[in-house]
Amino acid sequence: MVEIFLDNVTHIYGKEVKALDNTTLRIENGSLIALLGPSGCGKTTTMRIIAGLLRPTSGRVYFDNVDVTERSSQERNVAMVFQFIVIYDKTVFENIEFPLLVRKVPKEERIKRVKHAAELMGISNVLSQQARRLDPGTRQKVALARAFVRQPTVFLLDEPLTNVDPQTRLELRKIIKELQKDLHQTMIYVTHDQAEALTLSEKIAVMKDGKMIQYDTPEALYDKPKNTFVAWFIGNPGMQFFDTSLKQSDGAFLLDAGEFSVDVSNVSGQLVKYGNELKLGIRPENVQVSSQKKVGWFNAKCTMVERVGNMYLLSLSKGRLEIKAKIKETDVREGDTAWVQFPSEKVRVYTKAGELII
Amino acid sequence: MKKMSFRNKTLFIALIPMIYLYGLVIYPFASVIYYSFFSYDIGGTPVFNGVGNYIQLFTDTQFYRTLGLTLSYSILAVGTEFLFGIGLAYLLMHISRGRSVATSILILPLVMTPAVAGIIWRIMFDAGFGHVNFYLSLIGIPGQKWLIRPTEAFISTVIVDVWQWTPFVTLVTFAGLTTLPVELVESAYIDGASEFRTFKDILLPRIRALLYIILFLRVIDTLKIFDTVYTMTGGGPGTATTYMSIFNYLNLMTFYHIGYGCTIAAFFILLMNVVVTILSKKAGAALFAT
């Protein structure tokens, strides 16, 4: 268990590629956090710097307030599971045993710990088999067991479920979650799959272009994304945005998108200082749609209805604007006129530059 | 008549060169086997004598000496090439600057014609004016009678083979190592393994199939060694470096014992087949295990 602190870490590959840009991140002792973001955002670079596989161009790395920037991975006692399933040309037992053998752990202790790790991963029945002959899911379990058996201070998981079948992915997610809960291990999980990040982690660091954009709980990221990138990135589909002007009409303050407007009189005091041009954001699942006309709702034409799991994703057209709505049940069909409302408590308002106001 | 399918047409076309090649191989091969049952010297008439040549072969002390020498040569040469070759591959992995220069230097012995290599090394090993004794004298080691004494002659042929073919082992091993994912090394490093241990316990086993193939090729090559040794020592001094191919050649082309020469060749083919079968099974098993 360890608290990790990245202090203004920057990393540049070669002379030009800035993979990390003044990133500061504090990972609490015993927590499971996810590094989430699109490809190339710097999450793997961050993980490799924490692991000691990469020395940052500038900035420091601390484990429990001790500067470990110059220390090797071995000295940091980290364990890492890679996206590429790493299995040695040995039996399952020998694979799991390897880190203990290298550390000259006595034989009896080694056997005990290997068996325990195998049992946790549910692979006790394949200990004597050649690891490379097993299916990818089982091989990744072997890799996890090998990481776990060392009792490291930090677990680093670099998209470990990417190359694994869906069934095993669910199984492994559960194992990882239980491991973390039982051991209170500090775990860092890199993923581009937000469903994985949202279900597994206590906190998520959303990254973009080498910068840490927001580091918060899944709920806060979902409800109060601090900028339009996070709002758009989190969610399936993410938040949608409309360019609006803040206007006053008959004593009420409205965010006017041209084709529709939303009353924001109750928060106008917070908005006026940011100028007239603001962005209105709302998640598709928060958009209300009805086939019946309702007071205060605006009409839009339904251009497409898609089934997404047990939900419907409606595409609605209002003038030049496209609106997405994700609802459980609907009698609205393609070509129908629907009635739409954006509940004010679900609306988020951003500056023109994309920073959250309310 | 039913028109041949595209697949069958393709197979047939692919078979034509194969049939031609096998035809070229099978005829001489069949001739060797045929004449091995005949008592036949050049200028004479072939006389069928059943297994007489084979009995002669298996009661010929020179044959056993030759076989022993050839196997010793193969084991020593290939063993040394593997040791040095894999070691050099390990070193190459750790060079970032100058790797292309190192590789270019390594290739030089490989591109030399074996017969020419034999001639050059004959000069180098000359006891009187050869370079080897000269450089040994610079570090206080007395000159050796390299191609004059039997043991030294044997060792010198091994040295030449190691000099010429270690780069092959190095470069192919290195090529295999470079195809391995970097995560393998990183994982072993994080697990606490030293560089050497990672190389020995993690990387080499991963390219086991490739190593078996290299072993297979080198063993075959050393068992049938001819040109380098023939130009360097002629099989001498005496019979000190008369390996199997040279023994065969001498009987056929120097002593003109066609029948007996064919018997030696037939046995040699059988020996090679056994070695090839064993090694290719090992290589295949290692390949399929991955």
Interface residues (C-beta under 8 A of the other chain):
Chain A: A51 L53 S73 Q74 V78 A79 M80 F82 F84 V86 Y88 D89 K90 F98 P99 V102 R103 Q130 R132 R133 A143 R146 R150
Chain B: P181 E183 L184 E186 S187 A188 Y189 I190 D191 G192 A193 R197 D201 I202 P205 R206 R208 A289 T290
